[in-house]
Amino acid sequence: MKKIILITYLFFISCDTSNECGDIIDKYTTLTGKYYFTLVNRPGAQTSSNIGGAGGEAEVTKEVYDSFNIGDEYCLE
């Protein structure tokens, strides 16, 4: 649980107001019925020297969860 909180914190502090989007690299649900995307932030063009930024988890609704696939870009609201 501490790891999820840390990753989420790193994700939010790495985002500025102009770039709050990331690529979905995993989707999962919890036993309590919550839905999450694991995101990786990729500001700017990806090159061999810029392989992406920090990532984190985003809790989403079931409808949002069902409408996105791994590899899609998701933007925080």
N, CA, C and O of each residue as an XYZ file, in Angstrom:
308
protein
N       0.819     -1.189      0.000
C       0.000      0.000      0.000
C       0.866      1.257      0.000
O       0.553      2.234     -0.681
N       1.955      1.226      0.767
C       2.852      2.385      0.801
C       3.435      2.657     -0.577
O       3.635      3.810     -0.960
N       3.709      1.581     -1.324
C       4.268      1.731     -2.663
C       3.287      2.448     -3.585
O       3.687      3.324     -4.351
N       2.004      2.085     -3.517
C       0.981      2.718     -4.356
C       0.874      4.199     -4.017
O       0.780      5.040     -4.911
N       0.887      4.514     -2.732
C       0.795      5.917     -2.322
C       2.001      6.692     -2.831
O       1.848      7.802     -3.341
N       3.191      6.131     -2.703
C       4.408      6.800     -3.167
C       4.373      7.014     -4.676
O       4.690      8.104     -5.152
N       3.998      6.002     -5.420
C       3.955      6.126     -6.879
C       2.924      7.170     -7.290
O       3.177      7.978     -8.184
N       1.760      7.156     -6.640
C       0.729      8.142     -6.941
C       1.234      9.551     -6.646
O       1.024     10.469     -7.438
N       1.895      9.719     -5.517
C       2.449     11.019     -5.144
C       3.459     11.479     -6.195
O       3.421     12.630     -6.630
N       4.357     10.590     -6.601
C       5.354     10.951     -7.612
C       4.697     11.322     -8.933
O       5.155     12.236     -9.621
N       3.640     10.628     -9.288
C       2.946     10.938    -10.525
C       2.366     12.346    -10.484
O       2.533     13.115    -11.431
N       1.690     12.684     -9.399
C       1.044     13.989     -9.317
C       2.047     15.127     -9.213
O       1.790     16.202     -9.754
N       3.177     14.938     -8.543
C       4.141     16.034     -8.474
C       4.924     16.168     -9.767
O       5.511     17.218    -10.028
N       4.943     15.116    -10.585
C       5.665     15.206    -11.854
C       4.839     15.877    -12.938
O       5.382     16.270    -13.971
N       3.531     16.017    -12.724
C       2.642     16.626    -13.713
C       2.534     18.116    -13.471
O       2.433     18.567    -12.330
N       2.557     18.876    -14.553
C       2.203     20.276    -14.428
C       0.816     20.442    -15.027
O       0.255     19.480    -15.552
N       0.262     21.616    -14.962
C      -1.117     21.798    -15.403
C      -1.292     21.624    -16.902
O      -2.412     21.393    -17.357
N      -0.224     21.728    -17.685
C      -0.353     21.591    -19.134
C      -0.159     20.159    -19.607
O      -0.385     19.875    -20.784
N       0.260     19.232    -18.720
C       0.517     17.868    -19.157
C       0.127     16.899    -18.058
O       0.977     16.451    -17.288
N      -1.152     16.575    -17.982
C      -1.620     15.639    -16.989
C      -2.151     14.387    -17.663
O      -3.184     13.847    -17.269
N      -1.440     13.933    -18.678
C      -1.828     12.746    -19.427
C      -0.725     11.708    -19.336
O       0.438     12.035    -19.100
N      -1.101     10.468    -19.524
C      -0.119      9.395    -19.531
C      -0.641      8.218    -20.323
O      -1.835      8.122    -20.608
N       0.266      7.322    -20.675
C      -0.101      6.107    -21.385
C      -0.495      5.039    -20.369
O       0.183      4.864    -19.356
N      -1.576      4.334    -20.634
C      -2.020      3.258    -19.755
C      -1.132      2.045    -20.011
O      -1.082      1.524    -21.125
N      -0.428      1.600    -18.963
C       0.427      0.422    -19.122
C      -0.143     -0.796    -18.396
O       0.348     -1.911    -18.572
N      -1.182     -0.582    -17.578
C      -1.849     -1.685    -16.897
C      -3.214     -1.209    -16.419
O      -3.405     -0.025    -16.142
N      -4.153     -2.132    -16.326
C      -5.489     -1.872    -15.777
C      -5.748     -2.956    -14.744
O      -5.424     -4.123    -14.964
N      -6.337     -2.563    -13.607
C      -6.676     -3.583    -12.625
C      -7.827     -3.128    -11.750
O      -8.133     -1.939    -11.659
N      -8.458     -4.101    -11.108
C      -9.532     -3.832    -10.164
C      -9.124     -4.403     -8.816
O      -8.269     -5.285     -8.728
N      -9.753     -3.881     -7.766
C      -9.492     -4.396     -6.426
C     -10.672     -5.241     -5.971
O     -11.740     -5.217     -6.582
N     -10.472     -5.975     -4.910
C     -11.542     -6.799     -4.356
C     -12.688     -5.945     -3.817
O     -13.805     -6.435     -3.651
N     -12.413     -4.676     -3.545
C     -13.453     -3.777     -3.037
C     -14.219     -3.087     -4.164
O     -15.072     -2.239     -3.902
N     -13.923     -3.442     -5.417
C     -14.683     -2.909     -6.542
C     -14.197     -1.580     -7.082
O     -14.959     -0.864     -7.731
N     -12.942     -1.233     -6.828
C     -12.384      0.000     -7.384
C     -11.608     -0.333     -8.653
O     -11.074     -1.432     -8.804
N     -11.555      0.645     -9.567
C     -10.929      0.453    -10.873
C      -9.744      1.407    -10.997
O      -9.845      2.581    -10.639
N      -8.610      0.894    -11.512
C      -7.393      1.691    -11.608
C      -6.706      1.496    -12.949
O      -6.764      0.427    -13.556
N      -6.049      2.572    -13.394
C      -5.102      2.516    -14.500
C      -3.720      2.757    -13.914
O      -3.557      3.590    -13.023
N      -2.737      2.039    -14.406
C      -1.348      2.357    -14.115
C      -0.851      3.160    -15.314
O      -0.924      2.699    -16.453
N      -0.349      4.357    -15.048
C       0.039      5.279    -16.112
C       1.532      5.544    -16.094
O       2.181      5.469    -15.051
N       2.060      5.851    -17.256
C       3.421      6.366    -17.354
C       3.319      7.697    -18.091
O       2.707      7.785    -19.155
N       3.917      8.713    -17.522
C       3.889     10.061    -18.081
C       4.987     10.172    -19.126
O       6.139      9.844    -18.843
N       4.657     10.624    -20.314
C       5.632     10.761    -21.392
C       5.592     12.172    -21.960
O       5.026     12.394    -23.030
N       6.186     13.126    -21.252
C       6.195     14.491    -21.790
C       7.124     14.600    -22.986
O       8.239     14.079    -22.953
N       6.689     15.259    -24.022
C       7.523     15.475    -25.197
C       7.679     14.215    -26.024
O       7.087     13.178    -25.725
N       8.470     14.319    -27.047
C       8.708     13.196    -27.944
C       9.591     12.158    -27.269
O      10.530     12.498    -26.550
N       9.279     10.885    -27.510
C      10.080      9.820    -26.935
C      11.262      9.532    -27.847
O      11.093      9.283    -29.040
N      12.464      9.569    -27.271
C      13.688      9.251    -27.999
C      14.503      8.304    -27.140
O      14.087      7.945    -26.039
N      15.668      7.897    -27.639
C      16.509      7.002    -26.850
C      17.004      7.671    -25.577
O      17.299      6.983    -24.599
N      17.100      8.993    -25.566
C      17.541      9.682    -24.356
C      16.368     10.144    -23.495
O      16.568     10.525    -22.341
N      15.155     10.118    -24.030
C      13.964     10.508    -23.280
C      12.969      9.358    -23.373
O      12.117      9.331    -24.261
N      13.086      8.401    -22.438
C      12.249      7.210    -22.516
C      10.986      7.328    -21.685
O      10.267      6.343    -21.512
N      10.706      8.495    -21.175
C       9.467      8.681    -20.442
C       9.714      9.181    -19.045
O      10.830      9.117    -18.528
N       8.656      9.680    -18.440
C       8.768     10.241    -17.111
C       8.190      9.325    -16.059
O       8.070      8.116    -16.259
N       7.837      9.914    -14.943
C       7.296      9.172    -13.819
C       5.903      8.658    -14.143
O       5.287      9.081    -15.122
N       5.424      7.766    -13.338
C       4.091      7.219    -13.541
C       3.359      7.099    -12.230
O       3.861      7.508    -11.184
N       2.174      6.538    -12.289
C       1.382      6.352    -11.087
C       0.075      5.680    -11.414
O      -0.158      5.255    -12.546
N      -0.780      5.585    -10.412
C      -2.087      4.995    -10.588
C      -3.163      6.070    -10.557
O      -3.038      7.078     -9.861
N      -4.218      5.838    -11.320
C      -5.365      6.735    -11.320
C      -6.614      5.899    -11.088
O      -6.874      4.946    -11.823
N      -7.385      6.253    -10.066
C      -8.654      5.574     -9.839
C      -9.681      6.149    -10.800
O      -9.799      7.366    -10.942
N     -10.431      5.259    -11.464
C     -11.416      5.675    -12.458
C     -12.735      4.950    -12.204
O     -12.800      3.999    -11.425
N     -13.772      5.415    -12.871
C     -15.064      4.745    -12.774
C     -15.063      3.497    -13.656
O     -14.187      3.335    -14.506
N     -16.038      2.625    -13.456
C     -16.150      1.422    -14.279
C     -16.343      1.783    -15.745
O     -15.785      1.126    -16.624
N     -17.127      2.819    -16.016
C     -17.378      3.227    -17.401
C     -16.087      3.677    -18.082
O     -15.825      3.312    -19.228
N     -15.290      4.462    -17.382
C     -14.003      4.910    -17.939
C     -13.078      3.710    -18.113
O     -12.418      3.575    -19.143
N     -13.030      2.842    -17.112
C     -12.193      1.638    -17.156
C     -12.508      0.803    -18.395
O     -11.604      0.335    -19.087
N     -13.794      0.623    -18.664
C     -14.216     -0.195    -19.802
C     -13.985      0.477    -21.146
O     -13.920     -0.203    -22.170
N     -13.858      1.811    -21.164
C     -13.739      2.512    -22.446
C     -12.293      2.749    -22.884
O     -12.069      3.261    -23.981
N     -11.310      2.391    -22.059
C      -9.903      2.558    -22.419
C      -9.204      1.213    -22.422
O      -9.582      0.299    -21.689
N      -8.169      1.104    -23.266
C      -7.351     -0.101    -23.365
C      -5.911      0.209    -22.986
O      -5.488      1.365    -22.987
N      -5.171     -0.835    -22.663
C      -3.736     -0.678    -22.420
C      -3.112     -0.103    -23.692
O      -3.389     -0.563    -24.799
N      -2.274      0.901    -23.510
C      -1.641      1.582    -24.643
C      -2.309      2.894    -24.997
O      -1.705      3.734    -25.663
N      -3.556      3.085    -24.559
C      -4.256      4.350    -24.803
C      -3.705      5.450    -23.912
O      -3.127      5.187    -22.858
N      -3.893      6.675    -24.350
C      -3.535      7.816    -23.523
C      -4.740      8.181    -22.663
O      -5.869      8.223    -23.152
N      -4.495      8.444    -21.379
C      -5.544      8.864    -20.466
C      -5.121     10.171    -19.806
O      -3.990     10.300    -19.335
N      -6.020     11.122    -19.774
C      -5.726     12.421    -19.153
C      -6.546     12.578    -17.885
O      -7.746     12.302    -17.866
N      -5.893     13.019    -16.840
C      -6.583     13.268    -15.574
C      -7.482     14.475    -15.735
O      -7.145     15.427    -16.438
N      -8.606     14.428    -15.090
C      -9.561     15.531    -15.203
C      -9.304     16.585    -14.172
O     -10.017     17.587    -14.123
